Amino acid sequence: MKGNERMENQILFSHNISIGLLEVSTSKFSRLDNVGKDHVIFERIKAPFNWYFHDTIMVIPDPVSVARKDWNKKIFLCSQEIECQGEFIIFCHMNKKVDKIIQADSLTLPEYQHIKDGLNFS
């Protein structure tokens, strides 16, 4: 299942999760472990924001717009286009959704590999 949602649900991030991080300007994709609530990434991601889901993967683009020389750069995960106005996109595991609460956990290694293999740019 793939889609895009506006932040109308509450997302609860597990403690010190592992995430995938795509730096948009360099197209560098890496895994960050033990990312806590005080990490700079979570300072930038504040509701409301857009997010996507790709099977069990939650995709959250940086909602803070920044000046870039490559505004026409398109980012795809497999064939799903991911819009990002900011500096990065994070990826985490979407564990479960109950009512309007979504639990986000550490990205699994198979999910990380799927993203790594499926990222492409135009």
PyMOL CGO cylinders between C-alpha atoms (Angstrom):
from pymol import cmd
from pymol.cgo import CYLINDER

trace = [
    CYLINDER, 0.00, 0.00, 0.00, 1.30, 3.43, -0.91, 0.3, 1, 1, 1, 1, 1, 1,
    CYLINDER, 1.30, 3.43, -0.91, -0.08, 6.85, -0.20, 0.3, 1, 1, 1, 1, 1, 1,
    CYLINDER, -0.08, 6.85, -0.20, 0.26, 10.35, 1.12, 0.3, 1, 1, 1, 1, 1, 1,
    CYLINDER, 0.26, 10.35, 1.12, -1.36, 11.74, 4.23, 0.3, 1, 1, 1, 1, 1, 1,
    CYLINDER, -1.36, 11.74, 4.23, -1.46, 15.07, 5.98, 0.3, 1, 1, 1, 1, 1, 1,
    CYLINDER, -1.46, 15.07, 5.98, -0.48, 14.98, 9.64, 0.3, 1, 1, 1, 1, 1, 1,
    CYLINDER, -0.48, 14.98, 9.64, -3.97, 14.49, 11.06, 0.3, 1, 1, 1, 1, 1, 1,
    CYLINDER, -3.97, 14.49, 11.06, -2.90, 11.47, 13.04, 0.3, 1, 1, 1, 1, 1, 1,
    CYLINDER, -2.90, 11.47, 13.04, -0.65, 11.49, 16.05, 0.3, 1, 1, 1, 1, 1, 1,
    CYLINDER, -0.65, 11.49, 16.05, 2.69, 9.78, 15.49, 0.3, 1, 1, 1, 1, 1, 1,
    CYLINDER, 2.69, 9.78, 15.49, 4.43, 8.28, 18.49, 0.3, 1, 1, 1, 1, 1, 1,
    CYLINDER, 4.43, 8.28, 18.49, 8.10, 7.55, 17.88, 0.3, 1, 1, 1, 1, 1, 1,
    CYLINDER, 8.10, 7.55, 17.88, 9.74, 4.76, 19.86, 0.3, 1, 1, 1, 1, 1, 1,
    CYLINDER, 9.74, 4.76, 19.86, 12.68, 5.65, 22.09, 0.3, 1, 1, 1, 1, 1, 1,
    CYLINDER, 12.68, 5.65, 22.09, 16.07, 5.92, 20.30, 0.3, 1, 1, 1, 1, 1, 1,
    CYLINDER, 16.07, 5.92, 20.30, 14.99, 4.51, 16.95, 0.3, 1, 1, 1, 1, 1, 1,
    CYLINDER, 14.99, 4.51, 16.95, 17.04, 3.64, 13.88, 0.3, 1, 1, 1, 1, 1, 1,
    CYLINDER, 17.04, 3.64, 13.88, 16.02, 5.56, 10.77, 0.3, 1, 1, 1, 1, 1, 1,
    CYLINDER, 16.02, 5.56, 10.77, 17.00, 5.85, 7.16, 0.3, 1, 1, 1, 1, 1, 1,
    CYLINDER, 17.00, 5.85, 7.16, 18.14, 9.34, 6.17, 0.3, 1, 1, 1, 1, 1, 1,
    CYLINDER, 18.14, 9.34, 6.17, 18.28, 10.70, 2.64, 0.3, 1, 1, 1, 1, 1, 1,
    CYLINDER, 18.28, 10.70, 2.64, 20.19, 13.97, 2.27, 0.3, 1, 1, 1, 1, 1, 1,
    CYLINDER, 20.19, 13.97, 2.27, 18.37, 15.53, -0.67, 0.3, 1, 1, 1, 1, 1, 1,
    CYLINDER, 18.37, 15.53, -0.67, 21.16, 17.81, -1.97, 0.3, 1, 1, 1, 1, 1, 1,
    CYLINDER, 21.16, 17.81, -1.97, 23.74, 15.00, -2.16, 0.3, 1, 1, 1, 1, 1, 1,
    CYLINDER, 23.74, 15.00, -2.16, 21.39, 12.03, -2.72, 0.3, 1, 1, 1, 1, 1, 1,
    CYLINDER, 21.39, 12.03, -2.72, 23.29, 10.25, 0.08, 0.3, 1, 1, 1, 1, 1, 1,
    CYLINDER, 23.29, 10.25, 0.08, 21.26, 7.59, 1.89, 0.3, 1, 1, 1, 1, 1, 1,
    CYLINDER, 21.26, 7.59, 1.89, 22.43, 6.27, 5.26, 0.3, 1, 1, 1, 1, 1, 1,
    CYLINDER, 22.43, 6.27, 5.26, 21.18, 4.60, 8.41, 0.3, 1, 1, 1, 1, 1, 1,
    CYLINDER, 21.18, 4.60, 8.41, 21.24, 6.48, 11.72, 0.3, 1, 1, 1, 1, 1, 1,
    CYLINDER, 21.24, 6.48, 11.72, 20.96, 4.45, 14.91, 0.3, 1, 1, 1, 1, 1, 1,
    CYLINDER, 20.96, 4.45, 14.91, 19.81, 5.58, 18.36, 0.3, 1, 1, 1, 1, 1, 1,
    CYLINDER, 19.81, 5.58, 18.36, 18.04, 8.72, 17.17, 0.3, 1, 1, 1, 1, 1, 1,
    CYLINDER, 18.04, 8.72, 17.17, 16.41, 10.22, 20.25, 0.3, 1, 1, 1, 1, 1, 1,
    CYLINDER, 16.41, 10.22, 20.25, 13.69, 12.83, 20.66, 0.3, 1, 1, 1, 1, 1, 1,
    CYLINDER, 13.69, 12.83, 20.66, 16.29, 15.59, 21.10, 0.3, 1, 1, 1, 1, 1, 1,
    CYLINDER, 16.29, 15.59, 21.10, 17.95, 14.92, 17.72, 0.3, 1, 1, 1, 1, 1, 1,
    CYLINDER, 17.95, 14.92, 17.72, 17.97, 17.91, 15.35, 0.3, 1, 1, 1, 1, 1, 1,
    CYLINDER, 17.97, 17.91, 15.35, 15.80, 15.97, 12.89, 0.3, 1, 1, 1, 1, 1, 1,
    CYLINDER, 15.80, 15.97, 12.89, 12.90, 15.91, 15.34, 0.3, 1, 1, 1, 1, 1, 1,
    CYLINDER, 12.90, 15.91, 15.34, 13.34, 19.63, 16.01, 0.3, 1, 1, 1, 1, 1, 1,
    CYLINDER, 13.34, 19.63, 16.01, 12.52, 20.27, 12.33, 0.3, 1, 1, 1, 1, 1, 1,
    CYLINDER, 12.52, 20.27, 12.33, 9.63, 17.83, 12.05, 0.3, 1, 1, 1, 1, 1, 1,
    CYLINDER, 9.63, 17.83, 12.05, 6.74, 19.48, 13.81, 0.3, 1, 1, 1, 1, 1, 1,
    CYLINDER, 6.74, 19.48, 13.81, 3.03, 19.06, 13.11, 0.3, 1, 1, 1, 1, 1, 1,
    CYLINDER, 3.03, 19.06, 13.11, 1.40, 19.63, 10.76, 0.3, 1, 1, 1, 1, 1, 1,
    CYLINDER, 1.40, 19.63, 10.76, 3.45, 17.96, 8.04, 0.3, 1, 1, 1, 1, 1, 1,
    CYLINDER, 3.45, 17.96, 8.04, 2.95, 15.65, 5.09, 0.3, 1, 1, 1, 1, 1, 1,
    CYLINDER, 2.95, 15.65, 5.09, 4.12, 12.07, 5.19, 0.3, 1, 1, 1, 1, 1, 1,
    CYLINDER, 4.12, 12.07, 5.19, 3.91, 9.04, 2.96, 0.3, 1, 1, 1, 1, 1, 1,
    CYLINDER, 3.91, 9.04, 2.96, 3.66, 5.35, 3.55, 0.3, 1, 1, 1, 1, 1, 1,
    CYLINDER, 3.66, 5.35, 3.55, 5.24, 2.68, 1.41, 0.3, 1, 1, 1, 1, 1, 1,
    CYLINDER, 5.24, 2.68, 1.41, 4.07, -0.73, 2.60, 0.3, 1, 1, 1, 1, 1, 1,
    CYLINDER, 4.07, -0.73, 2.60, 5.24, -0.74, 6.26, 0.3, 1, 1, 1, 1, 1, 1,
    CYLINDER, 5.24, -0.74, 6.26, 7.66, 2.16, 5.76, 0.3, 1, 1, 1, 1, 1, 1,
    CYLINDER, 7.66, 2.16, 5.76, 6.78, 5.66, 6.91, 0.3, 1, 1, 1, 1, 1, 1,
    CYLINDER, 6.78, 5.66, 6.91, 8.39, 8.36, 4.75, 0.3, 1, 1, 1, 1, 1, 1,
    CYLINDER, 8.39, 8.36, 4.75, 8.65, 11.85, 6.27, 0.3, 1, 1, 1, 1, 1, 1,
    CYLINDER, 8.65, 11.85, 6.27, 10.09, 14.69, 4.17, 0.3, 1, 1, 1, 1, 1, 1,
    CYLINDER, 10.09, 14.69, 4.17, 11.66, 17.64, 5.98, 0.3, 1, 1, 1, 1, 1, 1,
    CYLINDER, 11.66, 17.64, 5.98, 8.82, 20.19, 6.09, 0.3, 1, 1, 1, 1, 1, 1,
    CYLINDER, 8.82, 20.19, 6.09, 11.13, 23.22, 6.39, 0.3, 1, 1, 1, 1, 1, 1,
    CYLINDER, 11.13, 23.22, 6.39, 11.73, 24.75, 2.95, 0.3, 1, 1, 1, 1, 1, 1,
    CYLINDER, 11.73, 24.75, 2.95, 15.32, 25.55, 2.03, 0.3, 1, 1, 1, 1, 1, 1,
    CYLINDER, 15.32, 25.55, 2.03, 16.95, 27.13, -1.00, 0.3, 1, 1, 1, 1, 1, 1,
    CYLINDER, 16.95, 27.13, -1.00, 18.42, 24.51, -3.33, 0.3, 1, 1, 1, 1, 1, 1,
    CYLINDER, 18.42, 24.51, -3.33, 19.99, 24.71, -6.76, 0.3, 1, 1, 1, 1, 1, 1,
    CYLINDER, 19.99, 24.71, -6.76, 18.21, 21.51, -7.85, 0.3, 1, 1, 1, 1, 1, 1,
    CYLINDER, 18.21, 21.51, -7.85, 14.53, 22.36, -7.25, 0.3, 1, 1, 1, 1, 1, 1,
    CYLINDER, 14.53, 22.36, -7.25, 13.56, 20.33, -10.30, 0.3, 1, 1, 1, 1, 1, 1,
    CYLINDER, 13.56, 20.33, -10.30, 15.13, 17.15, -8.83, 0.3, 1, 1, 1, 1, 1, 1,
    CYLINDER, 15.13, 17.15, -8.83, 12.51, 14.43, -8.38, 0.3, 1, 1, 1, 1, 1, 1,
    CYLINDER, 12.51, 14.43, -8.38, 12.87, 11.68, -5.79, 0.3, 1, 1, 1, 1, 1, 1,
    CYLINDER, 12.87, 11.68, -5.79, 11.27, 8.27, -6.21, 0.3, 1, 1, 1, 1, 1, 1,
    CYLINDER, 11.27, 8.27, -6.21, 11.00, 5.24, -3.94, 0.3, 1, 1, 1, 1, 1, 1,
    CYLINDER, 11.00, 5.24, -3.94, 10.36, 2.50, -6.48, 0.3, 1, 1, 1, 1, 1, 1,
    CYLINDER, 10.36, 2.50, -6.48, 7.75, 4.28, -8.65, 0.3, 1, 1, 1, 1, 1, 1,
    CYLINDER, 7.75, 4.28, -8.65, 6.31, 6.43, -5.83, 0.3, 1, 1, 1, 1, 1, 1,
    CYLINDER, 6.31, 6.43, -5.83, 7.27, 10.12, -6.11, 0.3, 1, 1, 1, 1, 1, 1,
    CYLINDER, 7.27, 10.12, -6.11, 8.26, 11.74, -2.81, 0.3, 1, 1, 1, 1, 1, 1,
    CYLINDER, 8.26, 11.74, -2.81, 7.96, 15.53, -2.65, 0.3, 1, 1, 1, 1, 1, 1,
    CYLINDER, 7.96, 15.53, -2.65, 10.46, 17.28, -0.40, 0.3, 1, 1, 1, 1, 1, 1,
    CYLINDER, 10.46, 17.28, -0.40, 10.99, 21.02, 0.03, 0.3, 1, 1, 1, 1, 1, 1,
    CYLINDER, 10.99, 21.02, 0.03, 13.60, 20.61, 2.75, 0.3, 1, 1, 1, 1, 1, 1,
    CYLINDER, 13.60, 20.61, 2.75, 17.04, 19.15, 3.32, 0.3, 1, 1, 1, 1, 1, 1,
    CYLINDER, 17.04, 19.15, 3.32, 16.24, 15.53, 4.08, 0.3, 1, 1, 1, 1, 1, 1,
    CYLINDER, 16.24, 15.53, 4.08, 13.76, 12.67, 4.07, 0.3, 1, 1, 1, 1, 1, 1,
    CYLINDER, 13.76, 12.67, 4.07, 13.58, 10.21, 6.94, 0.3, 1, 1, 1, 1, 1, 1,
    CYLINDER, 13.58, 10.21, 6.94, 12.32, 6.64, 6.77, 0.3, 1, 1, 1, 1, 1, 1,
    CYLINDER, 12.32, 6.64, 6.77, 11.11, 4.55, 9.71, 0.3, 1, 1, 1, 1, 1, 1,
    CYLINDER, 11.11, 4.55, 9.71, 9.01, 1.46, 10.31, 0.3, 1, 1, 1, 1, 1, 1,
    CYLINDER, 9.01, 1.46, 10.31, 5.27, 2.03, 10.72, 0.3, 1, 1, 1, 1, 1, 1,
    CYLINDER, 5.27, 2.03, 10.72, 4.46, -0.49, 13.42, 0.3, 1, 1, 1, 1, 1, 1,
    CYLINDER, 4.46, -0.49, 13.42, 0.74, -0.08, 13.92, 0.3, 1, 1, 1, 1, 1, 1,
    CYLINDER, 0.74, -0.08, 13.92, -2.12, 2.35, 13.58, 0.3, 1, 1, 1, 1, 1, 1,
    CYLINDER, -2.12, 2.35, 13.58, -4.86, 2.43, 16.19, 0.3, 1, 1, 1, 1, 1, 1,
    CYLINDER, -4.86, 2.43, 16.19, -7.57, 5.04, 15.73, 0.3, 1, 1, 1, 1, 1, 1,
    CYLINDER, -7.57, 5.04, 15.73, -5.57, 8.20, 15.00, 0.3, 1, 1, 1, 1, 1, 1,
    CYLINDER, -5.57, 8.20, 15.00, -2.36, 7.07, 16.69, 0.3, 1, 1, 1, 1, 1, 1,
    CYLINDER, -2.36, 7.07, 16.69, 0.52, 5.64, 14.66, 0.3, 1, 1, 1, 1, 1, 1,
    CYLINDER, 0.52, 5.64, 14.66, 3.49, 3.96, 16.31, 0.3, 1, 1, 1, 1, 1, 1,
    CYLINDER, 3.49, 3.96, 16.31, 6.79, 4.49, 14.48, 0.3, 1, 1, 1, 1, 1, 1,
    CYLINDER, 6.79, 4.49, 14.48, 9.66, 2.11, 15.25, 0.3, 1, 1, 1, 1, 1, 1,
    CYLINDER, 9.66, 2.11, 15.25, 13.16, 1.41, 14.02, 0.3, 1, 1, 1, 1, 1, 1,
    CYLINDER, 13.16, 1.41, 14.02, 13.57, 0.73, 10.33, 0.3, 1, 1, 1, 1, 1, 1,
    CYLINDER, 13.57, 0.73, 10.33, 14.31, -2.96, 9.80, 0.3, 1, 1, 1, 1, 1, 1,
    CYLINDER, 14.31, -2.96, 9.80, 17.36, -4.05, 7.81, 0.3, 1, 1, 1, 1, 1, 1,
    CYLINDER, 17.36, -4.05, 7.81, 15.23, -5.52, 4.98, 0.3, 1, 1, 1, 1, 1, 1,
    CYLINDER, 15.23, -5.52, 4.98, 13.28, -2.22, 4.81, 0.3, 1, 1, 1, 1, 1, 1,
    CYLINDER, 13.28, -2.22, 4.81, 16.56, -0.28, 4.72, 0.3, 1, 1, 1, 1, 1, 1,
    CYLINDER, 16.56, -0.28, 4.72, 17.81, -2.44, 1.85, 0.3, 1, 1, 1, 1, 1, 1,
    CYLINDER, 17.81, -2.44, 1.85, 14.48, -2.06, 0.01, 0.3, 1, 1, 1, 1, 1, 1,
    CYLINDER, 14.48, -2.06, 0.01, 14.77, 1.73, 0.24, 0.3, 1, 1, 1, 1, 1, 1,
    CYLINDER, 14.77, 1.73, 0.24, 18.43, 1.68, -0.80, 0.3, 1, 1, 1, 1, 1, 1,
    CYLINDER, 18.43, 1.68, -0.80, 17.60, -0.46, -3.84, 0.3, 1, 1, 1, 1, 1, 1,
    CYLINDER, 17.60, -0.46, -3.84, 14.43, 1.48, -4.70, 0.3, 1, 1, 1, 1, 1, 1,
    CYLINDER, 14.43, 1.48, -4.70, 15.64, 5.10, -4.48, 0.3, 1, 1, 1, 1, 1, 1,
    CYLINDER, 15.64, 5.10, -4.48, 16.10, 6.85, -7.79, 0.3, 1, 1, 1, 1, 1, 1,
    CYLINDER, 16.10, 6.85, -7.79, 16.26, 10.43, -8.97, 0.3, 1, 1, 1, 1, 1, 1,
    CYLINDER, 16.26, 10.43, -8.97, 15.42, 12.38, -12.10, 0.3, 1, 1, 1, 1, 1, 1,
]
cmd.load_cgo(trace, "trace")
